[in-house]
Amino acid sequence: MERTVIAILGPTGSGKSKLSISLAKKIGGEIVSCDSMQIYRRMDIGTAKISKNEMENIPHHMIDIVEPNEEFSVGEYVKQAKKIIAEIFERNKVPIVVGGTGLYVKALTQNYDFGNTEKNLEIREKYKKILKEKGNEFLFNILNEKDPEIAKKIHVNDTKKIIRALEKIENKKNSEKDLEIQDWKYLIFGLNLPREELYRRINLRTEKMFEDGLENEVSNLIESGVSPRAQSMEGIGYKQVIYAKENNLTREELIGLVQQKTRNYAKRQLTFMRGIENLIWVDAKDAEKKILEVYYGNN
């Protein structure tokens, strides 16, 4: 049987989590979260993060992996997710990628090459150490050996550019290596449900977030040292709670604002999903049946 990753995409509130758990039980799956907010620790309510009980003993990956003050890129997501997918296959399980962050899914499934753009601090530190121990000329000679054409354009004393060039070259090689070892295909499904129903779910879910203590969660994060301007605090819900405090919004106005922003986000998610190659749309109400039919039909 060909190695196949199932990817389930859908707007916020479309029922991805429940569906993925039910599916995982039937086919022996493990879930790889594809959500740019659920990566953060201690950000549970505003991200509608699945609880341990709700996981029903199905392994979940790429949740709670960075602190809220840390930055995390799509390139880093792809690198870690690919490693996890390979490990899941080694356990003879089926990887099920689940989430609403379309860019993460697109980058993962369409093999974006981040070799020329993504930072790699580990590589950078390695060459800084070489510079310190061996000097400018030694570092420049490494670049000249790896890519004489690029070396021609950089002065021997411009160590910052030399290190950045070496970082790009090594990153690109690593990226190409990742593509070589990837021996699986993706089946990508998009959940479709009537807009009125989606908006109803979003409104109810937002109200529940506030009942569960979203405002306290934001306060606790800031009190613990998380900057209100951190990348993580740009997430819907968190950003609006901070804005409401700074602008004296009533609780009712705040809830309405978060509901509106979430509905707008869901629209953008659906638009982004339409641009994903080979995406198979399935109705949310009978999605599991359709996904299983396609999965077994392709294997």
Secondary structure, 3 states (H helix, E strand, C coil): CCCEEEEEECCCCCCHHHHHHHHHHHHCEEEEECCCCCCECCCCCCCCCCCHHHHCCCCEECCCCECCCCCCCHHHHHHHHHHHHHHHHHCCCEEEEEECCHHHHHHHHCCCCCCCCCCCHHHHHHHHHHHHHHCHHHHHHHHHHHCHHHHHCCCCCCHHHHHHHHHHHHHHHHHHHHHHHCCCEEEEEEEECCHHHHHHHHHHHHHHHHHCCHHHHHHHHHHCCCCCCCHHHHCCCHHHHHHHHHHCCCHHHHHHHHHHHHHHHHHHHHHHHHCCCCEEEEEHHHHHHHHHHHHHHCC
